[in-house]
Amino acid sequence: MEQYLITPAAGKRLIAKALAKHPAVNESLASGTIVIIAGTTNGYVAEEILSFIGQAENFSRKRFFRDVVLPLAVL
């Protein structure tokens, strides 16, 4: 058995890529609505799904997290 170390960001991206191709997600996309709550991993998921459907152009996952609200000037 081989083991690989990846960064937290790479792990989140891997989870997002898998979810974007998951049959249940694709079925929901085909029927019309999918809801993604805020969260750091979910920001990657939203980005991958929006890329998959060709709507990621103006999306930024930088402010897609829970429990903290920052003014735009902080970013």
mmCIF file of the N, C-alpha and C atoms, coordinates in Angstrom:
data_MODEL
# 
_entry.id   MODEL 
# 
loop_
_atom_site.group_PDB 
_atom_site.id 
_atom_site.type_symbol 
_atom_site.label_atom_id 
_atom_site.label_alt_id 
_atom_site.label_comp_id 
_atom_site.label_asym_id 
_atom_site.label_entity_id 
_atom_site.label_seq_id 
_atom_site.pdbx_PDB_ins_code 
_atom_site.Cartn_x 
_atom_site.Cartn_y 
_atom_site.Cartn_z 
_atom_site.occupancy 
_atom_site.B_iso_or_equiv 
_atom_site.pdbx_formal_charge 
_atom_site.auth_seq_id 
_atom_site.auth_comp_id 
_atom_site.auth_asym_id 
_atom_site.auth_atom_id 
_atom_site.pdbx_PDB_model_num 
ATOM 1   N N  . MET A 1 1  ? 0.841   -1.171 0.000   1.00 0.00 ? 1  MET A N  1 
ATOM 2   C CA . MET A 1 1  ? 0.000   0.000  0.000   1.00 0.00 ? 1  MET A CA 1 
ATOM 3   C C  . MET A 1 1  ? 0.894   1.245  0.000   1.00 0.00 ? 1  MET A C  1 
ATOM 4   N N  . GLU A 1 2  ? 0.520   2.211  -0.805  1.00 0.00 ? 2  GLU A N  1 
ATOM 5   C CA . GLU A 1 2  ? 1.252   3.477  -0.865  1.00 0.00 ? 2  GLU A CA 1 
ATOM 6   C C  . GLU A 1 2  ? 0.443   4.561  -0.180  1.00 0.00 ? 2  GLU A C  1 
ATOM 7   N N  . GLN A 1 3  ? 1.161   5.509  0.421   1.00 0.00 ? 3  GLN A N  1 
ATOM 8   C CA . GLN A 1 3  ? 0.511   6.647  1.053   1.00 0.00 ? 3  GLN A CA 1 
ATOM 9   C C  . GLN A 1 3  ? 1.065   7.927  0.440   1.00 0.00 ? 3  GLN A C  1 
ATOM 10  N N  . TYR A 1 4  ? 0.197   8.898  0.331   1.00 0.00 ? 4  TYR A N  1 
ATOM 11  C CA . TYR A 1 4  ? 0.584   10.197 -0.221  1.00 0.00 ? 4  TYR A CA 1 
ATOM 12  C C  . TYR A 1 4  ? 0.145   11.288 0.739   1.00 0.00 ? 4  TYR A C  1 
ATOM 13  N N  . LEU A 1 5  ? 0.954   12.285 0.873   1.00 0.00 ? 5  LEU A N  1 
ATOM 14  C CA . LEU A 1 5  ? 0.596   13.452 1.666   1.00 0.00 ? 5  LEU A CA 1 
ATOM 15  C C  . LEU A 1 5  ? 0.188   14.575 0.724   1.00 0.00 ? 5  LEU A C  1 
ATOM 16  N N  . ILE A 1 6  ? -0.923  15.205 1.046   1.00 0.00 ? 6  ILE A N  1 
ATOM 17  C CA . ILE A 1 6  ? -1.358  16.357 0.254   1.00 0.00 ? 6  ILE A CA 1 
ATOM 18  C C  . ILE A 1 6  ? -1.706  17.495 1.207   1.00 0.00 ? 6  ILE A C  1 
ATOM 19  N N  . THR A 1 7  ? -1.701  18.688 0.685   1.00 0.00 ? 7  THR A N  1 
ATOM 20  C CA . THR A 1 7  ? -2.041  19.851 1.504   1.00 0.00 ? 7  THR A CA 1 
ATOM 21  C C  . THR A 1 7  ? -3.548  19.865 1.779   1.00 0.00 ? 7  THR A C  1 
ATOM 22  N N  . PRO A 1 8  ? -3.973  20.584 2.807   1.00 0.00 ? 8  PRO A N  1 
ATOM 23  C CA . PRO A 1 8  ? -5.416  20.710 3.042   1.00 0.00 ? 8  PRO A CA 1 
ATOM 24  C C  . PRO A 1 8  ? -6.155  21.276 1.825   1.00 0.00 ? 8  PRO A C  1 
ATOM 25  N N  . ALA A 1 9  ? -5.563  22.244 1.152   1.00 0.00 ? 9  ALA A N  1 
ATOM 26  C CA . ALA A 1 9  ? -6.204  22.822 -0.034  1.00 0.00 ? 9  ALA A CA 1 
ATOM 27  C C  . ALA A 1 9  ? -6.341  21.784 -1.144  1.00 0.00 ? 9  ALA A C  1 
ATOM 28  N N  . ALA A 1 10 ? -5.314  20.959 -1.334  1.00 0.00 ? 10 ALA A N  1 
ATOM 29  C CA . ALA A 1 10 ? -5.388  19.917 -2.359  1.00 0.00 ? 10 ALA A CA 1 
ATOM 30  C C  . ALA A 1 10 ? -6.442  18.876 -1.991  1.00 0.00 ? 10 ALA A C  1 
ATOM 31  N N  . GLY A 1 11 ? -6.564  18.570 -0.698  1.00 0.00 ? 11 GLY A N  1 
ATOM 32  C CA . GLY A 1 11 ? -7.596  17.637 -0.251  1.00 0.00 ? 11 GLY A CA 1 
ATOM 33  C C  . GLY A 1 11 ? -8.991  18.182 -0.502  1.00 0.00 ? 11 GLY A C  1 
ATOM 34  N N  . LYS A 1 12 ? -9.172  19.462 -0.246  1.00 0.00 ? 12 LYS A N  1 
ATOM 35  C CA . LYS A 1 12 ? -10.469 20.099 -0.494  1.00 0.00 ? 12 LYS A CA 1 
ATOM 36  C C  . LYS A 1 12 ? -10.789 20.101 -1.987  1.00 0.00 ? 12 LYS A C  1 
ATOM 37  N N  . ARG A 1 13 ? -9.788  20.366 -2.801  1.00 0.00 ? 13 ARG A N  1 
ATOM 38  C CA . ARG A 1 13 ? -9.990  20.362 -4.258  1.00 0.00 ? 13 ARG A CA 1 
ATOM 39  C C  . ARG A 1 13 ? -10.353 18.951 -4.731  1.00 0.00 ? 13 ARG A C  1 
ATOM 40  N N  . LEU A 1 14 ? -9.701  17.935 -4.183  1.00 0.00 ? 14 LEU A N  1 
ATOM 41  C CA . LEU A 1 14 ? -9.987  16.549 -4.555  1.00 0.00 ? 14 LEU A CA 1 
ATOM 42  C C  . LEU A 1 14 ? -11.417 16.163 -4.192  1.00 0.00 ? 14 LEU A C  1 
ATOM 43  N N  . ILE A 1 15 ? -11.840 16.541 -2.988  1.00 0.00 ? 15 ILE A N  1 
ATOM 44  C CA . ILE A 1 15 ? -13.226 16.307 -2.576  1.00 0.00 ? 15 ILE A CA 1 
ATOM 45  C C  . ILE A 1 15 ? -14.186 17.012 -3.532  1.00 0.00 ? 15 ILE A C  1 
ATOM 46  N N  . ALA A 1 16 ? -13.889 18.245 -3.885  1.00 0.00 ? 16 ALA A N  1 
ATOM 47  C CA . ALA A 1 16 ? -14.751 19.031 -4.768  1.00 0.00 ? 16 ALA A CA 1 
ATOM 48  C C  . ALA A 1 16 ? -14.864 18.405 -6.149  1.00 0.00 ? 16 ALA A C  1 
ATOM 49  N N  . LYS A 1 17 ? -13.746 17.951 -6.695  1.00 0.00 ? 17 LYS A N  1 
ATOM 50  C CA . LYS A 1 17 ? -13.768 17.322 -8.023  1.00 0.00 ? 17 LYS A CA 1 
ATOM 51  C C  . LYS A 1 17 ? -14.603 16.041 -8.006  1.00 0.00 ? 17 LYS A C  1 
ATOM 52  N N  . ALA A 1 18 ? -14.487 15.269 -6.930  1.00 0.00 ? 18 ALA A N  1 
ATOM 53  C CA . ALA A 1 18 ? -15.276 14.039 -6.813  1.00 0.00 ? 18 ALA A CA 1 
ATOM 54  C C  . ALA A 1 18 ? -16.765 14.352 -6.713  1.00 0.00 ? 18 ALA A C  1 
ATOM 55  N N  . LEU A 1 19 ? -17.118 15.342 -5.898  1.00 0.00 ? 19 LEU A N  1 
ATOM 56  C CA . LEU A 1 19 ? -18.530 15.691 -5.755  1.00 0.00 ? 19 LEU A CA 1 
ATOM 57  C C  . LEU A 1 19 ? -19.126 16.254 -7.036  1.00 0.00 ? 19 LEU A C  1 
ATOM 58  N N  . ALA A 1 20 ? -18.350 17.008 -7.782  1.00 0.00 ? 20 ALA A N  1 
ATOM 59  C CA . ALA A 1 20 ? -18.852 17.582 -9.030  1.00 0.00 ? 20 ALA A CA 1 
ATOM 60  C C  . ALA A 1 20 ? -19.198 16.503 -10.052 1.00 0.00 ? 20 ALA A C  1 
ATOM 61  N N  . LYS A 1 21 ? -18.599 15.336 -9.913  1.00 0.00 ? 21 LYS A N  1 
ATOM 62  C CA . LYS A 1 21 ? -18.875 14.233 -10.843 1.00 0.00 ? 21 LYS A CA 1 
ATOM 63  C C  . LYS A 1 21 ? -19.795 13.169 -10.253 1.00 0.00 ? 21 LYS A C  1 
ATOM 64  N N  . HIS A 1 22 ? -20.228 13.359 -9.013  1.00 0.00 ? 22 HIS A N  1 
ATOM 65  C CA . HIS A 1 22 ? -21.078 12.373 -8.349  1.00 0.00 ? 22 HIS A CA 1 
ATOM 66  C C  . HIS A 1 22 ? -22.443 12.311 -9.029  1.00 0.00 ? 22 HIS A C  1 
ATOM 67  N N  . PRO A 1 23 ? -22.961 11.093 -9.255  1.00 0.00 ? 23 PRO A N  1 
ATOM 68  C CA . PRO A 1 23 ? -24.261 10.949 -9.931  1.00 0.00 ? 23 PRO A CA 1 
ATOM 69  C C  . PRO A 1 23 ? -25.410 11.702 -9.251  1.00 0.00 ? 23 PRO A C  1 
ATOM 70  N N  . ALA A 1 24 ? -25.453 11.729 -7.935  1.00 0.00 ? 24 ALA A N  1 
ATOM 71  C CA . ALA A 1 24 ? -26.540 12.427 -7.242  1.00 0.00 ? 24 ALA A CA 1 
ATOM 72  C C  . ALA A 1 24 ? -26.470 13.933 -7.480  1.00 0.00 ? 24 ALA A C  1 
ATOM 73  N N  . VAL A 1 25 ? -25.261 14.474 -7.542  1.00 0.00 ? 25 VAL A N  1 
ATOM 74  C CA . VAL A 1 25 ? -25.098 15.906 -7.813  1.00 0.00 ? 25 VAL A CA 1 
ATOM 75  C C  . VAL A 1 25 ? -25.512 16.204 -9.246  1.00 0.00 ? 25 VAL A C  1 
ATOM 76  N N  . ASN A 1 26 ? -25.081 15.378 -10.173 1.00 0.00 ? 26 ASN A N  1 
ATOM 77  C CA . ASN A 1 26 ? -25.446 15.590 -11.576 1.00 0.00 ? 26 ASN A CA 1 
ATOM 78  C C  . ASN A 1 26 ? -26.950 15.451 -11.793 1.00 0.00 ? 26 ASN A C  1 
ATOM 79  N N  . GLU A 1 27 ? -27.567 14.539 -11.077 1.00 0.00 ? 27 GLU A N  1 
ATOM 80  C CA . GLU A 1 27 ? -29.021 14.377 -11.165 1.00 0.00 ? 27 GLU A CA 1 
ATOM 81  C C  . GLU A 1 27 ? -29.731 15.629 -10.645 1.00 0.00 ? 27 GLU A C  1 
ATOM 82  N N  . SER A 1 28 ? -29.224 16.165 -9.533  1.00 0.00 ? 28 SER A N  1 
ATOM 83  C CA . SER A 1 28 ? -29.809 17.395 -8.982  1.00 0.00 ? 28 SER A CA 1 
ATOM 84  C C  . SER A 1 28 ? -29.617 18.579 -9.916  1.00 0.00 ? 28 SER A C  1 
ATOM 85  N N  . LEU A 1 29 ? -28.441 18.669 -10.526 1.00 0.00 ? 29 LEU A N  1 
ATOM 86  C CA . LEU A 1 29 ? -28.194 19.740 -11.499 1.00 0.00 ? 29 LEU A CA 1 
ATOM 87  C C  . LEU A 1 29 ? -29.147 19.642 -12.681 1.00 0.00 ? 29 LEU A C  1 
ATOM 88  N N  . ALA A 1 30 ? -29.394 18.426 -13.138 1.00 0.00 ? 30 ALA A N  1 
ATOM 89  C CA . ALA A 1 30 ? -30.290 18.218 -14.277 1.00 0.00 ? 30 ALA A CA 1 
ATOM 90  C C  . ALA A 1 30 ? -31.731 18.583 -13.932 1.00 0.00 ? 30 ALA A C  1 
ATOM 91  N N  . SER A 1 31 ? -32.131 18.368 -12.671 1.00 0.00 ? 31 SER A N  1 
ATOM 92  C CA . SER A 1 31 ? -33.510 18.663 -12.292 1.00 0.00 ? 31 SER A CA 1 
ATOM 93  C C  . SER A 1 31 ? -33.705 20.126 -11.901 1.00 0.00 ? 31 SER A C  1 
ATOM 94  N N  . GLY A 1 32 ? -32.617 20.884 -11.764 1.00 0.00 ? 32 GLY A N  1 
ATOM 95  C CA . GLY A 1 32 ? -32.782 22.310 -11.601 1.00 0.00 ? 32 GLY A CA 1 
ATOM 96  C C  . GLY A 1 32 ? -32.099 23.017 -10.456 1.00 0.00 ? 32 GLY A C  1 
ATOM 97  N N  . THR A 1 33 ? -32.090 22.464 -9.250  1.00 0.00 ? 33 THR A N  1 
ATOM 98  C CA . THR A 1 33 ? -31.591 23.231 -8.122  1.00 0.00 ? 33 THR A CA 1 
ATOM 99  C C  . THR A 1 33 ? -30.615 22.424 -7.288  1.00 0.00 ? 33 THR A C  1 
ATOM 100 N N  . ILE A 1 34 ? -29.548 23.104 -6.886  1.00 0.00 ? 34 ILE A N  1 
ATOM 101 C CA . ILE A 1 34 ? -28.597 22.527 -5.937  1.00 0.00 ? 34 ILE A CA 1 
ATOM 102 C C  . ILE A 1 34 ? -28.209 23.648 -4.976  1.00 0.00 ? 34 ILE A C  1 
ATOM 103 N N  . VAL A 1 35 ? -28.142 23.338 -3.698  1.00 0.00 ? 35 VAL A N  1 
ATOM 104 C CA . VAL A 1 35 ? -27.816 24.322 -2.679  1.00 0.00 ? 35 VAL A CA 1 
ATOM 105 C C  . VAL A 1 35 ? -26.507 23.906 -2.019  1.00 0.00 ? 35 VAL A C  1 
ATOM 106 N N  . ILE A 1 36 ? -25.585 24.857 -1.924  1.00 0.00 ? 36 ILE A N  1 
ATOM 107 C CA . ILE A 1 36 ? -24.303 24.607 -1.269  1.00 0.00 ? 36 ILE A CA 1 
ATOM 108 C C  . ILE A 1 36 ? -24.157 25.641 -0.165  1.00 0.00 ? 36 ILE A C  1 
ATOM 109 N N  . ILE A 1 37 ? -24.100 25.166 1.070   1.00 0.00 ? 37 ILE A N  1 
ATOM 110 C CA . ILE A 1 37 ? -23.944 26.108 2.181   1.00 0.00 ? 37 ILE A CA 1 
ATOM 111 C C  . ILE A 1 37 ? -22.494 26.577 2.248   1.00 0.00 ? 37 ILE A C  1 
ATOM 112 N N  . ALA A 1 38 ? -22.298 27.698 2.886   1.00 0.00 ? 38 ALA A N  1 
ATOM 113 C CA . ALA A 1 38 ? -20.954 28.263 2.985   1.00 0.00 ? 38 ALA A CA 1 
ATOM 114 C C  . ALA A 1 38 ? -20.047 27.367 3.817   1.00 0.00 ? 38 ALA A C  1 
ATOM 115 N N  . GLY A 1 39 ? -18.785 27.391 3.488   1.00 0.00 ? 39 GLY A N  1 
ATOM 116 C CA . GLY A 1 39 ? -17.763 26.623 4.180   1.00 0.00 ? 39 GLY A CA 1 
ATOM 117 C C  . GLY A 1 39 ? -16.519 26.593 3.315   1.00 0.00 ? 39 GLY A C  1 
ATOM 118 N N  . THR A 1 40 ? -15.368 26.397 3.916   1.00 0.00 ? 40 THR A N  1 
ATOM 119 C CA . THR A 1 40 ? -14.136 26.457 3.126   1.00 0.00 ? 40 THR A CA 1 
ATOM 120 C C  . THR A 1 40 ? -14.055 25.328 2.105   1.00 0.00 ? 40 THR A C  1 
ATOM 121 N N  . THR A 1 41 ? -14.380 24.104 2.511   1.00 0.00 ? 41 THR A N  1 
ATOM 122 C CA . THR A 1 41 ? -14.383 22.993 1.547   1.00 0.00 ? 41 THR A CA 1 
ATOM 123 C C  . THR A 1 41 ? -15.504 23.185 0.531   1.00 0.00 ? 41 THR A C  1 
ATOM 124 N N  . ASN A 1 42 ? -16.658 23.655 0.998   1.00 0.00 ? 42 ASN A N  1 
ATOM 125 C CA . ASN A 1 42 ? -17.791 23.864 0.100   1.00 0.00 ? 42 ASN A CA 1 
ATOM 126 C C  . ASN A 1 42 ? -17.507 24.960 -0.922  1.00 0.00 ? 42 ASN A C  1 
ATOM 127 N N  . GLY A 1 43 ? -16.623 25.882 -0.602  1.00 0.00 ? 43 GLY A N  1 
ATOM 128 C CA . GLY A 1 43 ? -16.208 26.883 -1.588  1.00 0.00 ? 43 GLY A CA 1 
ATOM 129 C C  . GLY A 1 43 ? -15.544 26.227 -2.787  1.00 0.00 ? 43 GLY A C  1 
ATOM 130 N N  . TYR A 1 44 ? -14.722 25.231 -2.522  1.00 0.00 ? 44 TYR A N  1 
ATOM 131 C CA . TYR A 1 44 ? -14.104 24.471 -3.610  1.00 0.00 ? 44 TYR A CA 1 
ATOM 132 C C  . TYR A 1 44 ? -15.162 23.685 -4.385  1.00 0.00 ? 44 TYR A C  1 
ATOM 133 N N  . VAL A 1 45 ? -16.121 23.117 -3.653  1.00 0.00 ? 45 VAL A N  1 
ATOM 134 C CA . VAL A 1 45 ? -17.204 22.364 -4.298  1.00 0.00 ? 45 VAL A CA 1 
ATOM 135 C C  . VAL A 1 45 ? -18.005 23.285 -5.210  1.00 0.00 ? 45 VAL A C  1 
ATOM 136 N N  . ALA A 1 46 ? -18.377 24.455 -4.702  1.00 0.00 ? 46 ALA A N  1 
ATOM 137 C CA . ALA A 1 46 ? -19.135 25.410 -5.514  1.00 0.00 ? 46 ALA A CA 1 
ATOM 138 C C  . ALA A 1 46 ? -18.340 25.798 -6.760  1.00 0.00 ? 46 ALA A C  1 
ATOM 139 N N  . GLU A 1 47 ? -17.059 26.050 -6.586  1.00 0.00 ? 47 GLU A N  1 
ATOM 140 C CA . GLU A 1 47 ? -16.205 26.429 -7.714  1.00 0.00 ? 47 GLU A CA 1 
ATOM 141 C C  . GLU A 1 47 ? -16.156 25.329 -8.780  1.00 0.00 ? 47 GLU A C  1 
ATOM 142 N N  . GLU A 1 48 ? -16.005 24.080 -8.352  1.00 0.00 ? 48 GLU A N  1 
ATOM 143 C CA . GLU A 1 48 ? -15.956 22.962 -9.306  1.00 0.00 ? 48 GLU A CA 1 
ATOM 144 C C  . GLU A 1 48 ? -17.284 22.757 -10.018 1.00 0.00 ? 48 GLU A C  1 
ATOM 145 N N  . ILE A 1 49 ? -18.386 22.850 -9.272  1.00 0.00 ? 49 ILE A N  1 
ATOM 146 C CA . ILE A 1 49 ? -19.704 22.659 -9.887  1.00 0.00 ? 49 ILE A CA 1 
ATOM 147 C C  . ILE A 1 49 ? -20.007 23.794 -10.849 1.00 0.00 ? 49 ILE A C  1 
ATOM 148 N N  . LEU A 1 50 ? -19.703 25.019 -10.446 1.00 0.00 ? 50 LEU A N  1 
ATOM 149 C CA . LEU A 1 50 ? -19.925 26.151 -11.346 1.00 0.00 ? 50 LEU A CA 1 
ATOM 150 C C  . LEU A 1 50 ? -19.049 26.038 -12.598 1.00 0.00 ? 50 LEU A C  1 
ATOM 151 N N  . SER A 1 51 ? -17.834 25.549 -12.455 1.00 0.00 ? 51 SER A N  1 
ATOM 152 C CA . SER A 1 51 ? -16.968 25.321 -13.622 1.00 0.00 ? 51 SER A CA 1 
ATOM 153 C C  . SER A 1 51 ? -17.566 24.263 -14.530 1.00 0.00 ? 51 SER A C  1 
ATOM 154 N N  . PHE A 1 52 ? -18.098 23.208 -13.904 1.00 0.00 ? 52 PHE A N  1 
ATOM 155 C CA . PHE A 1 52 ? -18.700 22.103 -14.657 1.00 0.00 ? 52 PHE A CA 1 
ATOM 156 C C  . PHE A 1 52 ? -19.866 22.580 -15.521 1.00 0.00 ? 52 PHE A C  1 
ATOM 157 N N  . ILE A 1 53 ? -20.642 23.553 -15.002 1.00 0.00 ? 53 ILE A N  1 
ATOM 158 C CA . ILE A 1 53 ? -21.798 24.045 -15.768 1.00 0.00 ? 53 ILE A CA 1 
ATOM 159 C C  . ILE A 1 53 ? -21.488 25.344 -16.510 1.00 0.00 ? 53 ILE A C  1 
ATOM 160 N N  . GLY A 1 54 ? -20.231 25.764 -16.480 1.00 0.00 ? 54 GLY A N  1 
ATOM 161 C CA . GLY A 1 54 ? -19.815 26.936 -17.240 1.00 0.00 ? 54 GLY A CA 1 
ATOM 162 C C  . GLY A 1 54 ? -20.228 28.274 -16.651 1.00 0.00 ? 54 GLY A C  1 
ATOM 163 N N  . GLN A 1 55 ? -20.353 28.358 -15.312 1.00 0.00 ? 55 GLN A N  1 
ATOM 164 C CA . GLN A 1 55 ? -20.786 29.608 -14.688 1.00 0.00 ? 55 GLN A CA 1 
ATOM 165 C C  . GLN A 1 55 ? -19.837 30.073 -13.581 1.00 0.00 ? 55 GLN A C  1 
ATOM 166 N N  . ALA A 1 56 ? -18.573 29.701 -13.637 1.00 0.00 ? 56 ALA A N  1 
ATOM 167 C CA . ALA A 1 56 ? -17.628 30.031 -12.566 1.00 0.00 ? 56 ALA A CA 1 
ATOM 168 C C  . ALA A 1 56 ? -16.925 31.368 -12.753 1.00 0.00 ? 56 ALA A C  1 
ATOM 169 N N  . GLU A 1 57 ? -17.231 32.064 -13.818 1.00 0.00 ? 57 GLU A N  1 
ATOM 170 C CA . GLU A 1 57 ? -16.484 33.269 -14.186 1.00 0.00 ? 57 GLU A CA 1 
ATOM 171 C C  . GLU A 1 57 ? -16.362 34.304 -13.073 1.00 0.00 ? 57 GLU A C  1 
ATOM 172 N N  . ASN A 1 58 ? -17.435 34.645 -12.386 1.00 0.00 ? 58 ASN A N  1 
ATOM 173 C CA . ASN A 1 58 ? -17.394 35.700 -11.371 1.00 0.00 ? 58 ASN A CA 1 
ATOM 174 C C  . ASN A 1 58 ? -17.449 35.179 -9.939  1.00 0.00 ? 58 ASN A C  1 
ATOM 175 N N  . PHE A 1 59 ? -17.268 33.886 -9.755  1.00 0.00 ? 59 PHE A N  1 
ATOM 176 C CA . PHE A 1 59 ? -17.333 33.296 -8.420  1.00 0.00 ? 59 PHE A CA 1 
ATOM 177 C C  . PHE A 1 59 ? -15.963 33.349 -7.749  1.00 0.00 ? 59 PHE A C  1 
ATOM 178 N N  . SER A 1 60 ? -15.961 33.702 -6.463  1.00 0.00 ? 60 SER A N  1 
ATOM 179 C CA . SER A 1 60 ? -14.727 33.680 -5.670  1.00 0.00 ? 60 SER A CA 1 
ATOM 180 C C  . SER A 1 60 ? -14.988 32.926 -4.376  1.00 0.00 ? 60 SER A C  1 
ATOM 181 N N  . ARG A 1 61 ? -14.214 31.907 -4.111  1.00 0.00 ? 61 ARG A N  1 
ATOM 182 C CA . ARG A 1 61 ? -14.387 31.146 -2.887  1.00 0.00 ? 61 ARG A CA 1 
ATOM 183 C C  . ARG A 1 61 ? -13.739 31.827 -1.690  1.00 0.00 ? 61 ARG A C  1 
ATOM 184 N N  . LYS A 1 62 ? -13.085 32.971 -1.885  1.00 0.00 ? 62 LYS A N  1 
ATOM 185 C CA . LYS A 1 62 ? -12.388 33.663 -0.799  1.00 0.00 ? 62 LYS A CA 1 
ATOM 186 C C  . LYS A 1 62 ? -13.323 34.108 0.320   1.00 0.00 ? 62 LYS A C  1 
ATOM 187 N N  . ARG A 1 63 ? -14.562 34.395 0.027   1.00 0.00 ? 63 ARG A N  1 
ATOM 188 C CA . ARG A 1 63 ? -15.514 34.820 1.057   1.00 0.00 ? 63 ARG A CA 1 
ATOM 189 C C  . ARG A 1 63 ? -16.595 33.765 1.290   1.00 0.00 ? 63 ARG A C  1 
ATOM 190 N N  . PHE A 1 64 ? -16.339 32.531 0.908   1.00 0.00 ? 64 PHE A N  1 
ATOM 191 C CA . PHE A 1 64 ? -17.324 31.463 0.999   1.00 0.00 ? 64 PHE A CA 1 
ATOM 192 C C  . PHE A 1 64 ? -17.022 30.591 2.223   1.00 0.00 ? 64 PHE A C  1 
ATOM 193 N N  . PHE A 1 65 ? -17.155 31.193 3.425   1.00 0.00 ? 65 PHE A N  1 
ATOM 194 C CA . PHE A 1 65 ? -16.894 30.453 4.646   1.00 0.00 ? 65 PHE A CA 1 
ATOM 195 C C  . PHE A 1 65 ? -17.931 30.826 5.689   1.00 0.00 ? 65 PHE A C  1 
ATOM 196 N N  . ARG A 1 66 ? -18.093 29.979 6.700   1.00 0.00 ? 66 ARG A N  1 
ATOM 197 C CA . ARG A 1 66 ? -19.113 30.194 7.729   1.00 0.00 ? 66 ARG A CA 1 
ATOM 198 C C  . ARG A 1 66 ? -18.531 30.872 8.960   1.00 0.00 ? 66 ARG A C  1 
ATOM 199 N N  . ASP A 1 67 ? -19.416 31.458 9.727   1.00 0.00 ? 67 ASP A N  1 
ATOM 200 C CA . ASP A 1 67 ? -19.159 31.975 11.067  1.00 0.00 ? 67 ASP A CA 1 
ATOM 201 C C  . ASP A 1 67 ? -18.386 33.278 11.135  1.00 0.00 ? 67 ASP A C  1 
ATOM 202 N N  . VAL A 1 68 ? -17.834 33.753 10.058  1.00 0.00 ? 68 VAL A N  1 
ATOM 203 C CA . VAL A 1 68 ? -17.093 35.002 10.100  1.00 0.00 ? 68 VAL A CA 1 
ATOM 204 C C  . VAL A 1 68 ? -17.535 35.859 8.924   1.00 0.00 ? 68 VAL A C  1 
ATOM 205 N N  . VAL A 1 69 ? -17.904 37.079 9.178   1.00 0.00 ? 69 VAL A N  1 
ATOM 206 C CA . VAL A 1 69 ? -18.276 37.988 8.104   1.00 0.00 ? 69 VAL A CA 1 
ATOM 207 C C  . VAL A 1 69 ? -17.290 39.146 8.139   1.00 0.00 ? 69 VAL A C  1 
ATOM 208 N N  . LEU A 1 70 ? -16.588 39.330 7.039   1.00 0.00 ? 70 LEU A N  1 
ATOM 209 C CA . LEU A 1 70 ? -15.603 40.400 6.946   1.00 0.00 ? 70 LEU A CA 1 
ATOM 210 C C  . LEU A 1 70 ? -16.027 41.413 5.914   1.00 0.00 ? 70 LEU A C  1 
ATOM 211 N N  . PRO A 1 71 ? -15.748 42.681 6.148   1.00 0.00 ? 71 PRO A N  1 
ATOM 212 C CA . PRO A 1 71 ? -16.023 43.672 5.109   1.00 0.00 ? 71 PRO A CA 1 
ATOM 213 C C  . PRO A 1 71 ? -15.081 43.451 3.942   1.00 0.00 ? 71 PRO A C  1 
ATOM 214 N N  . LEU A 1 72 ? -15.475 43.895 2.774   1.00 0.00 ? 72 LEU A N  1 
ATOM 215 C CA . LEU A 1 72 ? -14.661 43.710 1.576   1.00 0.00 ? 72 LEU A CA 1 
ATOM 216 C C  . LEU A 1 72 ? -13.271 44.334 1.719   1.00 0.00 ? 72 LEU A C  1 
ATOM 217 N N  . ALA A 1 73 ? -13.132 45.395 2.486   1.00 0.00 ? 73 ALA A N  1 
ATOM 218 C CA . ALA A 1 73 ? -11.849 46.064 2.631   1.00 0.00 ? 73 ALA A CA 1 
ATOM 219 C C  . ALA A 1 73 ? -10.793 45.183 3.293   1.00 0.00 ? 73 ALA A C  1 
ATOM 220 N N  . VAL A 1 74 ? -11.214 44.194 4.086   1.00 0.00 ? 74 VAL A N  1 
ATOM 221 C CA . VAL A 1 74 ? -10.276 43.304 4.772   1.00 0.00 ? 74 VAL A CA 1 
ATOM 222 C C  . VAL A 1 74 ? -9.605  42.350 3.796   1.00 0.00 ? 74 VAL A C  1 
ATOM 223 N N  . LEU A 1 75 ? -10.307 41.991 2.758   1.00 0.00 ? 75 LEU A N  1 
ATOM 224 C CA . LEU A 1 75 ? -9.752  41.049 1.784   1.00 0.00 ? 75 LEU A CA 1 
ATOM 225 C C  . LEU A 1 75 ? -8.748  41.756 0.928   1.00 0.00 ? 75 LEU A C  1 
# 
